[in-house]
Amino acid sequence: MSGDGTSFRRAVARSRLAPVAAFPKRFLRVARHDAKVIGTSARWLFASREHHNYTYDLTPLSRDHMAWFVAVTCDVPVATVRGYFAEIERDDALRGHIERATAASARRGLADRRVRYARRIGWYAILRARRPAHVVETGVDKGLGTVVLASALLRNAVDGHPGLLTSLDINPEAGYLARAAPWSDVVTLVVGDSIASIGALDRPVDLFLHDSDHTIKHERREFAAIEPKLAPGAMLITDNVTKTEVLSRHAEKTGRKFLAYRETPDAHWFPGDGIGLAW
Ligand SMILES: C[S@@+](CC[C@H](N)C(=O)[O-])C[C@H]1O[C@@H](n2cnc3c(N)ncnc32)[C@H](O)[C@@H]1O
């Protein structure tokens, strides 16, 4: 009987009725997928307060891929990278500071209490692996990435490799998380358009991270502006890699290697961003 059923299905699959016969199964598949997205979105609407620059955890698989991404691009064992991930995730002083500063901030109505770093733990591991003396980031917002980067530099200093972070944002209210010690000890917040601020940098840059105005034009202008400021062997990172080819093109033009990682948020409707890296 089942043999007959199989032969019948195969015959239908080869006939002109195939699209009609397959429609209910295809409909169910996509409906199940969309219902899951709608459920996650509805839960997020009531559980979260964020209106942009969303925070979330990554799926375990995505976290593992990020560990391998950092291991390959920074040429360190993956076990070392996993150790760096654990280091930042177990940093209770940082977590407590973010929770308290968020609760005390004037914009707490638009921020979540729970601390979730997403791909920023990848940034942390890159700084721990590379031990840069001077890091420049564009785009600070609340300063979540800033304190994560600052934490890596503070740990590097304990290991005998001190470093400083220059954080550029056009918004004078940006960076409230990064105004407390010890993180502020290694951070200089600069207010103004990033292109002008990059032009005014007076010390070589070992690692540059773009996360400001995500238009193609601005991203392109930032990488062009930072080029003459770079120390030999500097690393370039973009937060815009899921949307543009700016950094991959820049890498090709300047004779660098390039690799991209795409994150997968856990239990969030947002499809995620990524880390684009040229070295
Ligand atoms: C996506 S947020 C940065 C997120 C942050 N890096 C983090 O880890 O959470 C983008 C930031 O870029 C800033 N920005 C936008 N245009 C800019 C520009 N032309 N120059 C400098 N900062 C800019 C915005 O004020 C905003 O704070």
The ligand as an SDF file (V2000), in Angstrom:
LIG
                    3D

 27 29  0  0  0  0  0  0  0  0999 V2000
   24.2360   52.1830   16.2800 C   0  0  0  0  0  0  0  0  0  0  0  0
   24.6270   53.4820   17.3640 S   0  0  0  0  0  0  0  0  0  0  0  0
   26.1710   52.9820   18.0500 C   0  0  0  0  0  0  0  0  0  0  0  0
   26.0530   51.7550   18.8780 C   0  0  0  0  0  0  0  0  0  0  0  0
   27.2380   51.4560   19.7870 C   0  0  0  0  0  0  0  0  0  0  0  0
   28.4620   51.2790   19.0360 N   0  0  0  0  0  0  0  0  0  0  0  0
   26.9670   50.2170   20.6220 C   0  0  0  0  0  0  0  0  0  0  0  0
   27.8250   49.3330   20.7090 O   0  0  0  0  0  0  0  0  0  0  0  0
   25.8710   50.1290   21.2160 O   0  0  0  0  0  0  0  0  0  0  0  0
   25.0340   54.7520   16.2310 C   0  0  0  0  0  0  0  0  0  0  0  0
   25.5850   56.0370   16.8600 C   0  0  0  0  0  0  0  0  0  0  0  0
   26.2180   56.7840   15.8180 O   0  0  0  0  0  0  0  0  0  0  0  0
   26.0760   58.1450   16.0840 C   0  0  0  0  0  0  0  0  0  0  0  0
   26.2800   58.8840   14.8220 N   0  0  0  0  0  0  0  0  0  0  0  0
   25.4350   59.0090   13.7680 C   0  0  0  0  0  0  0  0  0  0  0  0
   25.9820   59.7640   12.8030 N   0  0  0  0  0  0  0  0  0  0  0  0
   27.2200   60.1300   13.2420 C   0  0  0  0  0  0  0  0  0  0  0  0
   28.2710   60.9070   12.7100 C   0  0  0  0  0  0  0  0  0  0  0  0
   28.1510   61.5010   11.5050 N   0  0  0  0  0  0  0  0  0  0  0  0
   29.3970   61.0840   13.4180 N   0  0  0  0  0  0  0  0  0  0  0  0
   29.5170   60.4940   14.6660 C   0  0  0  0  0  0  0  0  0  0  0  0
   28.5400   59.7520   15.2270 N   0  0  0  0  0  0  0  0  0  0  0  0
   27.4080   59.5650   14.5350 C   0  0  0  0  0  0  0  0  0  0  0  0
   24.6750   58.2610   16.6640 C   0  0  0  0  0  0  0  0  0  0  0  0
   24.5600   59.4500   17.4410 O   0  0  0  0  0  0  0  0  0  0  0  0
   24.5610   56.9670   17.4870 C   0  0  0  0  0  0  0  0  0  0  0  0
   24.8610   57.1930   18.8340 O   0  0  0  0  0  0  0  0  0  0  0  0
  1  2  1  0
  2  3  1  0
  2 10  1  0
  3  4  1  0
  4  5  1  0
  5  6  1  0
  5  7  1  0
  7  8  2  0
  7  9  1  0
 10 11  1  0
 11 12  1  0
 11 26  1  0
 12 13  1  0
 13 14  1  0
 13 24  1  0
 14 15  1  0
 14 23  1  0
 15 16  2  0
 16 17  1  0
 17 18  1  0
 17 23  2  0
 18 19  1  0
 18 20  2  0
 20 21  1  0
 21 22  2  0
 22 23  1  0
 24 25  1  0
 24 26  1  0
 26 27  1  0
M  CHG  2   2   1   9  -1
M  END
$$$$
